[in-house]
Amino acid sequence: SLRSPPKRSRHGAAQRLDGYKQKSENCGAADPVSPVRRKVTMTKQTIRYYFSLRSPYVWLATERLMRDGIEVDPIPVIAFPKGVEFNDPAANPARLTYLIEDVARMAAPYGLTLAPPSEGVNWGQAHRPFELAKRAGKGMAFIHTAARARWTRSANLGNAGVIAEIANEVGINAAEAVASLT
């Protein structure tokens, strides 16, 4: 059968609208169904949301998830598997400059202003209060509040006072949240 040529993206990459070649085409079926036209029935499944409060893109994604009311199961990423090297954008001045410009551009439609933090944080410690919030059913509220504090106010998430403030705002025990940092 004749097929239309693949459409091209704005970057020139070929995109096949009909996905992969259907098995039924190879088997001689009369009317193969394209994946694009196939009706898909979705079942409600929990979306796993891997996050690190270190990432400004997590801040933006969390803003969107909260705005749109999308329920997720947040899972912190605090370390990489042994042997995996983290390519830190902060170690490359040109890449860091681009990242800051990119995030600021992406934050503008949300009415948010980026205020990049300047202090380093022990990320293993900084994510511990999240576990407390998650057990209390307030995990996403904690991520949202902590990420916004870090990326709009340059808050140091390793600071006990900052964590106490976030815990109070989210509605978890501030003393327990601060104690979880150690």
C-alpha positions, 0 to 999 in steps of 0.5 A: 500500500502507498504511505504518505511521507513522514512529517517533519518537525520544526527541527527537520527530524522525520516523525512517522504519524502512524508509529511503527509498522503494524504486524497486521500489515505484514500478515496481510490484514485488509485494514490495519489500524494506525496507533494514531487513530486507535481509541485508547482506554486509559485506566487510572494509575498513579504517576510516579514523580521522581524529583529533587529539590535541587532542580529548578525544573522540578520546581516548575513541574511541581507548580504545574502539577499543583495548578492542574490538580494532577495526583502523583506519587512523589519519590525523591532522588537524592543520589545516583547509583554507584558508578554514575557521574552527575554532570553538574550544570553549576560546574560549567559557567556557560551551562549554568547561565543558560539554565538560569535564563531557560528557567526564568523564561519558563517561570514567567508564564506562571507569574513567578520570578526566579531567584537562584540560590547561591548556597550549597545544600546537603541534598540527602538531609534536605529531602528528609523532611519530605518523608515526614510530610509524605507520611502525613499526606502532605508530600506534594504540598511540602515539595511545592512549598520547599521548591518555591522557597528555594527557587523564588526566595533563594532559601537554603533548604538545609537551614533549620529556620527555613525548614521550620517555616516550610513545615508550619506552612504545610501543616506538619510538625516543625520541630520534627521536620527540623530534627529530621535534618540531622 
